[in-house]
Amino acid sequence: MEKKVNISTEAVADVRRVSATVSQNLKLFRRQNGLSLDELSRRSGVSKGMLVEIEKGSANPSIATLCRAATALGVSIADFVGVASSVPVRIVPPEDASTLWRGPNGGSATLLVGTNGPDEIELWRWSMFPGEVFESPGHSPGTLELLNVESGELTFRLEDNEQVVQAGSSVLARTESPHAYVNRGEGELRFVMAVAELQRPRARIGL
Protein backbone atom coordinates (compact mmCIF):
# COMPACT_ATOMS: atom_id res chain seq x y z
CA MET A 1 0.00 0.00 0.00
CA GLU A 2 1.39 3.38 -0.96
CA LYS A 3 2.20 5.63 1.95
CA LYS A 4 0.37 8.93 1.90
CA VAL A 5 1.95 12.04 3.34
CA ASN A 6 -0.24 14.78 4.76
CA ILE A 7 1.36 18.19 4.27
CA SER A 8 0.63 20.37 7.28
CA THR A 9 -0.88 23.84 7.07
CA GLU A 10 2.40 25.21 8.43
CA ALA A 11 4.37 23.52 5.63
CA VAL A 12 2.04 24.92 2.96
CA ALA A 13 2.37 28.39 4.47
CA ASP A 14 6.17 28.01 4.48
CA VAL A 15 6.21 27.04 0.79
CA ARG A 16 4.13 30.11 -0.03
CA ARG A 17 6.39 32.37 2.04
CA VAL A 18 9.52 31.05 0.36
CA SER A 19 7.97 31.32 -3.12
CA ALA A 20 6.95 34.92 -2.48
CA THR A 21 10.39 35.85 -1.18
CA VAL A 22 12.22 34.17 -4.07
CA SER A 23 9.82 35.81 -6.56
CA GLN A 24 10.46 39.27 -5.16
CA ASN A 25 14.23 38.86 -4.92
CA LEU A 26 14.66 37.28 -8.35
CA LYS A 27 12.96 40.28 -9.95
CA LEU A 28 15.03 42.68 -7.81
CA PHE A 29 18.41 41.07 -8.55
CA ARG A 30 17.61 40.64 -12.25
CA ARG A 31 16.71 44.31 -12.62
CA GLN A 32 19.74 45.42 -10.60
CA ASN A 33 21.88 43.47 -13.08
CA GLY A 34 20.03 44.99 -16.04
CA LEU A 35 19.11 41.55 -17.39
CA SER A 36 16.07 40.57 -19.39
CA LEU A 37 14.45 37.21 -18.76
CA ASP A 38 15.91 35.99 -22.04
CA GLU A 39 19.45 36.99 -21.05
CA LEU A 40 19.14 35.52 -17.56
CA SER A 41 17.87 32.29 -19.10
CA ARG A 42 20.87 32.19 -21.44
CA ARG A 43 23.36 32.83 -18.63
CA SER A 44 21.84 30.48 -16.08
CA GLY A 45 20.60 27.62 -18.24
CA VAL A 46 17.16 27.93 -16.60
CA SER A 47 14.32 28.10 -19.10
CA LYS A 48 12.60 31.43 -19.59
CA GLY A 49 9.28 29.77 -18.81
CA MET A 50 10.55 28.63 -15.41
CA LEU A 51 11.96 32.09 -14.66
CA VAL A 52 8.60 33.65 -15.52
CA GLU A 53 6.80 31.24 -13.19
CA ILE A 54 9.28 31.93 -10.38
CA GLU A 55 8.84 35.68 -10.74
CA LYS A 56 5.06 35.20 -10.67
CA GLY A 57 5.42 33.20 -7.45
CA SER A 58 3.67 30.21 -8.98
CA ALA A 59 6.68 27.86 -9.24
CA ASN A 60 8.41 25.72 -6.63
CA PRO A 61 11.94 25.65 -8.11
CA SER A 62 14.43 22.96 -7.17
CA ILE A 63 17.58 23.74 -5.22
CA ALA A 64 19.60 23.14 -8.42
CA THR A 65 17.51 25.69 -10.32
CA LEU A 66 18.01 28.28 -7.58
CA CYS A 67 21.76 27.58 -7.62
CA ARG A 68 21.99 28.21 -11.36
CA ALA A 69 19.97 31.43 -11.20
CA ALA A 70 21.90 32.69 -8.16
CA THR A 71 25.28 32.05 -9.80
CA ALA A 72 24.21 33.89 -12.96
CA LEU A 73 23.12 36.89 -10.87
CA GLY A 74 26.17 36.91 -8.59
CA VAL A 75 24.13 36.24 -5.45
CA SER A 76 23.61 33.26 -3.14
CA ILE A 77 20.61 31.06 -2.45
CA ALA A 78 20.57 32.65 1.00
CA ASP A 79 20.13 36.04 -0.71
CA PHE A 80 17.16 34.63 -2.64
CA VAL A 81 15.34 33.33 0.43
CA GLY A 82 16.28 36.18 2.76
CA VAL A 83 18.51 34.43 5.31
CA ALA A 84 21.85 35.93 4.19
CA SER A 85 23.86 38.03 6.60
CA SER A 86 25.71 41.22 5.67
CA VAL A 87 26.31 42.40 9.24
CA PRO A 88 28.87 41.23 11.84
CA VAL A 89 26.22 39.18 13.67
CA ARG A 90 22.77 38.14 12.53
CA ILE A 91 20.48 35.73 14.33
CA VAL A 92 18.01 33.88 12.11
CA PRO A 93 15.08 32.53 14.16
CA PRO A 94 13.60 29.13 13.29
CA GLU A 95 10.54 30.63 11.64
CA ASP A 96 12.72 32.51 9.13
CA ALA A 97 14.65 29.42 7.96
CA SER A 98 13.59 28.23 4.51
CA THR A 99 12.68 24.65 3.62
CA LEU A 100 13.71 24.22 -0.03
CA TRP A 101 13.16 20.48 -0.50
CA ARG A 102 10.48 18.12 0.75
CA GLY A 103 10.78 14.38 0.27
CA PRO A 104 7.91 12.10 -0.74
CA ASN A 105 7.88 10.44 2.70
CA GLY A 106 8.09 13.62 4.78
CA GLY A 107 11.79 14.49 4.66
CA SER A 108 13.04 18.04 4.28
CA ALA A 109 16.10 20.20 3.59
CA THR A 110 16.11 23.57 5.35
CA LEU A 111 18.53 26.41 4.67
CA LEU A 112 19.20 27.82 8.14
CA VAL A 113 21.56 30.70 7.33
CA GLY A 114 24.08 31.73 4.70
CA THR A 115 26.32 34.49 3.44
CA ASN A 116 25.64 37.06 0.77
CA GLY A 117 26.75 36.13 -2.73
CA PRO A 118 28.58 35.60 -4.93
CA ASP A 119 30.71 33.63 -2.47
CA GLU A 120 28.41 31.22 -0.67
CA ILE A 121 28.74 29.56 2.71
CA GLU A 122 25.50 27.92 3.81
CA LEU A 123 24.29 25.90 6.77
CA TRP A 124 21.55 23.30 6.15
CA ARG A 125 19.57 20.84 8.25
CA TRP A 126 18.35 17.66 6.55
CA SER A 127 15.78 15.06 7.55
CA MET A 128 15.25 12.03 5.30
CA PHE A 129 12.94 9.09 5.84
CA PRO A 130 13.54 5.51 4.63
CA GLY A 131 13.63 5.25 0.84
CA GLU A 132 14.13 8.97 0.20
CA VAL A 133 16.83 10.13 -2.21
CA PHE A 134 18.07 13.60 -3.06
CA GLU A 135 20.20 13.90 -6.21
CA SER A 136 22.25 17.01 -6.91
CA PRO A 137 24.11 18.02 -10.08
CA GLY A 138 27.71 19.11 -9.66
CA HIS A 139 28.43 22.52 -8.18
CA SER A 140 31.08 24.98 -9.35
CA PRO A 141 34.72 23.81 -9.25
CA GLY A 142 36.16 23.52 -5.75
CA THR A 143 32.83 23.46 -3.90
CA LEU A 144 33.09 21.69 -0.56
CA GLU A 145 30.39 20.10 1.57
CA LEU A 146 30.86 19.19 5.23
CA LEU A 147 28.26 16.90 6.81
CA ASN A 148 27.69 15.50 10.27
CA VAL A 149 25.22 12.64 10.66
CA GLU A 150 23.23 13.15 13.86
CA SER A 151 21.04 10.05 13.63
CA GLY A 152 20.32 7.24 11.21
CA GLU A 153 22.54 6.10 8.36
CA LEU A 154 23.51 8.18 5.32
CA THR A 155 24.51 6.66 2.01
CA PHE A 156 26.55 9.34 0.27
CA ARG A 157 27.08 8.90 -3.46
CA LEU A 158 29.66 10.89 -5.43
CA GLU A 159 29.51 9.98 -9.12
CA ASP A 160 29.63 6.13 -9.05
CA ASN A 161 31.19 5.81 -5.59
CA GLU A 162 28.97 5.17 -2.54
CA GLN A 163 29.97 5.39 1.11
CA VAL A 164 27.87 4.61 4.17
CA VAL A 165 28.14 7.16 6.97
CA GLN A 166 26.96 6.15 10.44
CA ALA A 167 25.54 8.44 13.13
CA GLY A 168 28.26 10.49 14.80
CA SER A 169 30.55 10.42 11.76
CA SER A 170 31.32 13.37 9.51
CA VAL A 171 32.05 13.84 5.80
CA LEU A 172 34.19 16.28 3.85
CA ALA A 173 33.56 16.06 0.11
CA ARG A 174 34.35 18.04 -3.01
CA THR A 175 30.99 18.16 -4.77
CA GLU A 176 31.74 19.57 -8.19
CA SER A 177 30.49 16.25 -9.62
CA PRO A 178 26.94 14.84 -9.43
CA HIS A 179 26.18 13.47 -5.96
CA ALA A 180 23.31 12.16 -3.89
CA TYR A 181 22.13 11.62 -0.32
CA VAL A 182 20.18 8.40 0.28
CA ASN A 183 18.42 6.91 3.30
CA ARG A 184 18.53 3.14 2.93
CA GLY A 185 18.12 2.62 6.66
CA GLU A 186 15.02 1.68 8.64
CA GLY A 187 14.64 4.95 10.55
CA GLU A 188 14.85 8.69 10.08
CA LEU A 189 18.17 10.12 8.92
CA ARG A 190 19.17 13.53 10.25
CA PHE A 191 22.28 15.47 9.34
CA VAL A 192 23.61 19.01 9.24
CA MET A 193 25.55 20.27 6.24
CA ALA A 194 27.73 23.27 5.48
CA VAL A 195 28.38 24.21 1.85
CA ALA A 196 31.26 26.44 0.72
CA GLU A 197 31.00 27.55 -2.91
CA LEU A 198 33.54 30.31 -3.52
CA GLN A 199 33.55 32.00 -6.91
CA ARG A 200 36.94 33.74 -6.80
CA PRO A 201 39.95 31.95 -8.34
CA ARG A 202 42.00 29.95 -5.84
CA ALA A 203 44.58 27.22 -5.83
CA ARG A 204 43.21 23.69 -6.05
CA ILE A 205 44.06 21.72 -2.95
CA GLY A 206 43.56 18.12 -1.97
CA LEU A 207 41.05 17.13 0.67
C-alpha positions as CSV (number, residue, x, y, z in Angstrom):
1,M,0.0,0.0,0.0
2,E,1.4,3.4,-1.0
3,K,2.2,5.6,2.0
4,K,0.4,8.9,1.9
5,V,1.9,12.0,3.3
6,N,-0.2,14.8,4.8
7,I,1.4,18.2,4.3
8,S,0.6,20.4,7.3
9,T,-0.9,23.8,7.1
10,E,2.4,25.2,8.4
11,A,4.4,23.5,5.6
12,V,2.0,24.9,3.0
13,A,2.4,28.4,4.5
14,D,6.2,28.0,4.5
15,V,6.2,27.0,0.8
16,R,4.1,30.1,0.0
17,R,6.4,32.4,2.0
18,V,9.5,31.1,0.4
19,S,8.0,31.3,-3.1
20,A,6.9,34.9,-2.5
21,T,10.4,35.9,-1.2
22,V,12.2,34.2,-4.1
23,S,9.8,35.8,-6.6
24,Q,10.5,39.3,-5.2
25,N,14.2,38.9,-4.9
26,L,14.7,37.3,-8.4
27,K,13.0,40.3,-9.9
28,L,15.0,42.7,-7.8
29,F,18.4,41.1,-8.6
30,R,17.6,40.6,-12.2
31,R,16.7,44.3,-12.6
32,Q,19.7,45.4,-10.6
33,N,21.9,43.5,-13.1
34,G,20.0,45.0,-16.0
35,L,19.1,41.5,-17.4
36,S,16.1,40.6,-19.4
37,L,14.4,37.2,-18.8
38,D,15.9,36.0,-22.0
39,E,19.4,37.0,-21.0
40,L,19.1,35.5,-17.6
41,S,17.9,32.3,-19.1
42,R,20.9,32.2,-21.4
43,R,23.4,32.8,-18.6
44,S,21.8,30.5,-16.1
45,G,20.6,27.6,-18.2
46,V,17.2,27.9,-16.6
47,S,14.3,28.1,-19.1
48,K,12.6,31.4,-19.6
49,G,9.3,29.8,-18.8
50,M,10.6,28.6,-15.4
51,L,12.0,32.1,-14.7
52,V,8.6,33.7,-15.5
53,E,6.8,31.2,-13.2
54,I,9.3,31.9,-10.4
55,E,8.8,35.7,-10.7
56,K,5.1,35.2,-10.7
57,G,5.4,33.2,-7.5
58,S,3.7,30.2,-9.0
59,A,6.7,27.9,-9.2
60,N,8.4,25.7,-6.6
61,P,11.9,25.6,-8.1
62,S,14.4,23.0,-7.2
63,I,17.6,23.7,-5.2
64,A,19.6,23.1,-8.4
65,T,17.5,25.7,-10.3
66,L,18.0,28.3,-7.6
67,C,21.8,27.6,-7.6
68,R,22.0,28.2,-11.4
69,A,20.0,31.4,-11.2
70,A,21.9,32.7,-8.2
71,T,25.3,32.0,-9.8
72,A,24.2,33.9,-13.0
73,L,23.1,36.9,-10.9
74,G,26.2,36.9,-8.6
75,V,24.1,36.2,-5.5
76,S,23.6,33.3,-3.1
77,I,20.6,31.1,-2.4
78,A,20.6,32.6,1.0
79,D,20.1,36.0,-0.7
80,F,17.2,34.6,-2.6
81,V,15.3,33.3,0.4
82,G,16.3,36.2,2.8
83,V,18.5,34.4,5.3
84,A,21.8,35.9,4.2
85,S,23.9,38.0,6.6
86,S,25.7,41.2,5.7
87,V,26.3,42.4,9.2
88,P,28.9,41.2,11.8
89,V,26.2,39.2,13.7
90,R,22.8,38.1,12.5
91,I,20.5,35.7,14.3
92,V,18.0,33.9,12.1
93,P,15.1,32.5,14.2
94,P,13.6,29.1,13.3
95,E,10.5,30.6,11.6
96,D,12.7,32.5,9.1
97,A,14.6,29.4,8.0
98,S,13.6,28.2,4.5
99,T,12.7,24.7,3.6
100,L,13.7,24.2,0.0
101,W,13.2,20.5,-0.5
102,R,10.5,18.1,0.8
103,G,10.8,14.4,0.3
104,P,7.9,12.1,-0.7
105,N,7.9,10.4,2.7
106,G,8.1,13.6,4.8
107,G,11.8,14.5,4.7
108,S,13.0,18.0,4.3
109,A,16.1,20.2,3.6
110,T,16.1,23.6,5.4
111,L,18.5,26.4,4.7
112,L,19.2,27.8,8.1
113,V,21.6,30.7,7.3
114,G,24.1,31.7,4.7
115,T,26.3,34.5,3.4
116,N,25.6,37.1,0.8
117,G,26.8,36.1,-2.7
118,P,28.6,35.6,-4.9
119,D,30.7,33.6,-2.5
120,E,28.4,31.2,-0.7
121,I,28.7,29.6,2.7
122,E,25.5,27.9,3.8
123,L,24.3,25.9,6.8
124,W,21.6,23.3,6.2
125,R,19.6,20.8,8.2
126,W,18.3,17.7,6.6
127,S,15.8,15.1,7.5
128,M,15.2,12.0,5.3
129,F,12.9,9.1,5.8
130,P,13.5,5.5,4.6
131,G,13.6,5.3,0.8
132,E,14.1,9.0,0.2
133,V,16.8,10.1,-2.2
134,F,18.1,13.6,-3.1
135,E,20.2,13.9,-6.2
136,S,22.2,17.0,-6.9
137,P,24.1,18.0,-10.1
138,G,27.7,19.1,-9.7
139,H,28.4,22.5,-8.2
140,S,31.1,25.0,-9.3
141,P,34.7,23.8,-9.2
142,G,36.2,23.5,-5.8
143,T,32.8,23.5,-3.9
144,L,33.1,21.7,-0.6
145,E,30.4,20.1,1.6
146,L,30.9,19.2,5.2
147,L,28.3,16.9,6.8
148,N,27.7,15.5,10.3
149,V,25.2,12.6,10.7
150,E,23.2,13.1,13.9
151,S,21.0,10.1,13.6
152,G,20.3,7.2,11.2
153,E,22.5,6.1,8.4
154,L,23.5,8.2,5.3
155,T,24.5,6.7,2.0
156,F,26.6,9.3,0.3
157,R,27.1,8.9,-3.5
158,L,29.7,10.9,-5.4
159,E,29.5,10.0,-9.1
160,D,29.6,6.1,-9.0
161,N,31.2,5.8,-5.6
162,E,29.0,5.2,-2.5
163,Q,30.0,5.4,1.1
164,V,27.9,4.6,4.2
165,V,28.1,7.2,7.0
166,Q,27.0,6.2,10.4
167,A,25.5,8.4,13.1
168,G,28.3,10.5,14.8
169,S,30.5,10.4,11.8
170,S,31.3,13.4,9.5
171,V,32.1,13.8,5.8
172,L,34.2,16.3,3.9
173,A,33.6,16.1,0.1
174,R,34.4,18.0,-3.0
175,T,31.0,18.2,-4.8
176,E,31.7,19.6,-8.2
177,S,30.5,16.2,-9.6
178,P,26.9,14.8,-9.4
179,H,26.2,13.5,-6.0
180,A,23.3,12.2,-3.9
181,Y,22.1,11.6,-0.3
182,V,20.2,8.4,0.3
183,N,18.4,6.9,3.3
184,R,18.5,3.1,2.9
185,G,18.1,2.6,6.7
186,E,15.0,1.7,8.6
187,G,14.6,5.0,10.6
188,E,14.8,8.7,10.1
189,L,18.2,10.1,8.9
190,R,19.2,13.5,10.3
191,F,22.3,15.5,9.3
192,V,23.6,19.0,9.2
193,M,25.6,20.3,6.2
194,A,27.7,23.3,5.5
195,V,28.4,24.2,1.9
196,A,31.3,26.4,0.7
197,E,31.0,27.6,-2.9
198,L,33.5,30.3,-3.5
199,Q,33.6,32.0,-6.9
200,R,36.9,33.7,-6.8
201,P,39.9,31.9,-8.3
202,R,42.0,30.0,-5.8
203,A,44.6,27.2,-5.8
204,R,43.2,23.7,-6.1
205,I,44.1,21.7,-2.9
206,G,43.6,18.1,-2.0
207,L,41.0,17.1,0.7
